[in-house]
Amino acid sequence: MKKYLVIGSGFAGSVLAEQLSKNSLIEIWEERDHIGGNCYTERDKETGVTIHKYGPHIFNTDNLEVWNYIQQFCEMMPYTNRVKSIYKGNVYSLPINLHTINQFFGKTLSPVEARAFIESVSDKTIETPQNFEEQALKFIGKDLYSAFFYGYTKKQWGCEPRELPASILKRLPVRFNYNDNYYAMPLQGIPKNGFTEIFEKMLDHPNITVKLNQKFVPSEVDFSAYDQVFYTGPVDAFFDYKFGRLGYRTVYFEKHTAAGDYQGNAVINYADEEVPFTRVHEHKHFTPWETHEKTVYFKEFSKETAVEDIPYYPKRLSNDMEILRQYEEEIERLANVTFLGRLASYKYMDMHHVIASALEVAKNFKNDVV
């Protein structure tokens, strides 16, 4: 049997391990004291509410193969994420939709009228947006951009939005109907018993050994002891930052508990620049099939990633991409190491993207198993 070492037990590492465990021996090293990566969930001891320890995760995809795959390990409950945004003392619906437009501008526009109105206020002088700010101004104009994107984005990314690439806003950030479903994907849900159950079932196999609190230091590992090493950690860390650190933003949370219901919704963004946190998530609303007398909510703050922080969002600025190119050249020289997942590829990837990628990698190695 082949012997594989997997670094990290998030979706990338766990899916890969589950797929290859039928005919191979898998050793997983996880530097945290739990499996599941940033998707880890647990019951809050004081309130009994299932909390997403590293921030909210709502599973959404248009990939039926991934949707069917993940449901082998959980009961997926239907869930629609309806995000609100507070700006200048008013509560609005996100993403920007017909209700948002009519409320913000004090109008009663029809879909056709709203489309024409937004066209009239958009910045027509911008033909090819060169950055995040120009992308937003081209599509929705100055007022909506200033209200819902400028302050929030500046807090989230720690820089002026015009310093960010236009690609962060991948599509037209407005809907001309009253659809307030935050995601456009047709398949959406949250595991009934939390995400951790998924990882526990994925890794429950006699051929899989999980070592928690096991930090991976490449220089201390005998790579020849394994047929392949699968690495899901930060790509720059693997090479001991020889070309420099890649830029990431990270988040941290301020926890609060209270009686009853704090905000009446799972996620509320705070768009005003002077409010220090970006959003508040109240986790009992992620499990509406449960009842709890108390509630737990988190204020989320964003900051630059320091050495001791968990990296969340790759910045991918021009300097970062030059550093990444050098690391990618190093990767090409490695014969028995596969890099996969969000951190190892230095790309922002949703859960379903990570799972699909891991399934594809696993297919290639299944064909090589003897």
Rosetta blueprint (number, residue, H / E / L):
1 M L
2 K E
3 K E
4 Y E
5 L E
6 V E
7 I E
8 G L
9 S L
10 G L
11 F H
12 A H
13 G H
14 S H
15 V H
16 L H
17 A H
18 E H
19 Q H
20 L H
21 S L
22 K L
23 N L
24 S E
25 L E
26 I E
27 E E
28 I E
29 W E
30 E E
31 E L
32 R L
33 D L
34 H L
35 I L
36 G L
37 G H
38 N H
39 C H
40 Y L
41 T E
42 E E
43 R E
44 D L
45 K L
46 E L
47 T L
48 G L
49 V L
50 T E
51 I E
52 H E
53 K L
54 Y L
55 G L
56 P L
57 H L
58 I L
59 F E
60 N E
61 T E
62 D L
63 N L
64 L H
65 E H
66 V H
67 W H
68 N H
69 Y H
70 I H
71 Q L
72 Q L
73 F L
74 C L
75 E L
76 M E
77 M E
78 P E
79 Y L
80 T L
81 N L
82 R L
83 V L
84 K E
85 S E
86 I E
87 Y E
88 K L
89 G L
90 N E
91 V E
92 Y E
93 S E
94 L L
95 P L
96 I L
97 N L
98 L H
99 H H
100 T H
101 I H
102 N H
103 Q H
104 F H
105 F H
106 G L
107 K L
108 T L
109 L L
110 S L
111 P H
112 V H
113 E H
114 A H
115 R H
116 A H
117 F H
118 I H
119 E H
120 S H
121 V H
122 S L
123 D L
124 K L
125 T L
126 I L
127 E L
128 T L
129 P L
130 Q L
131 N L
132 F H
133 E H
134 E H
135 Q H
136 A H
137 L H
138 K H
139 F H
140 I H
141 G H
142 K H
143 D H
144 L H
145 Y H
146 S H
147 A H
148 F H
149 F H
150 Y H
151 G H
152 Y H
153 T H
154 K H
155 K H
156 Q H
157 W H
158 G L
159 C L
160 E L
161 P H
162 R H
163 E H
164 L L
165 P L
166 A H
167 S H
168 I H
169 L L
170 K L
171 R L
172 L L
173 P L
174 V L
175 R L
176 F L
177 N L
178 Y L
179 N L
180 D L
181 N L
182 Y L
183 Y L
184 A L
185 M L
186 P L
187 L E
188 Q E
189 G E
190 I E
191 P E
192 K L
193 N L
194 G L
195 F L
196 T H
197 E H
198 I H
199 F H
200 E H
201 K H
202 M H
203 L L
204 D L
205 H L
206 P L
207 N L
208 I E
209 T E
210 V E
211 K E
212 L E
213 N L
214 Q L
215 K L
216 F L
217 V L
218 P H
219 S H
220 E H
221 V L
222 D L
223 F H
224 S H
225 A H
226 Y L
227 D L
228 Q E
229 V E
230 F E
231 Y E
232 T L
233 G L
234 P L
235 V H
236 D H
237 A H
238 F H
239 F L
240 D L
241 Y L
242 K L
243 F L
244 G L
245 R L
246 L L
247 G L
248 Y E
249 R E
250 T E
251 V E
252 Y E
253 F E
254 E E
255 K E
256 H E
257 T E
258 A E
259 A E
260 G L
261 D L
262 Y L
263 Q L
264 G L
265 N L
266 A L
267 V E
268 I E
269 N E
270 Y E
271 A L
272 D L
273 E L
274 E L
275 V L
276 P L
277 F L
278 T L
279 R E
280 V E
281 H E
282 E E
283 H H
284 K H
285 H H
286 F H
287 T L
288 P L
289 W L
290 E L
291 T L
292 H L
293 E L
294 K E
295 T E
296 V E
297 Y E
298 F E
299 K E
300 E E
301 F E
302 S E
303 K E
304 E E
305 T L
306 A L
307 V L
308 E L
309 D L
310 I L
311 P L
312 Y L
313 Y E
314 P E
315 K L
316 R L
317 L L
318 S H
319 N H
320 D H
321 M H
322 E H
323 I H
324 L H
325 R H
326 Q H
327 Y H
328 E H
329 E H
330 E H
331 I H
332 E H
333 R L
334 L L
335 A L
336 N L
337 V E
338 T E
339 F E
340 L L
341 G L
342 R H
343 L H
344 A H
345 S H
346 Y L
347 K L
348 Y L
349 M L
350 D L
351 M H
352 H H
353 H H
354 V H
355 I H
356 A H
357 S H
358 A H
359 L H
360 E H
361 V H
362 A H
363 K H
364 N H
365 F H
366 K H
367 N L
368 D L
369 V L
370 V L
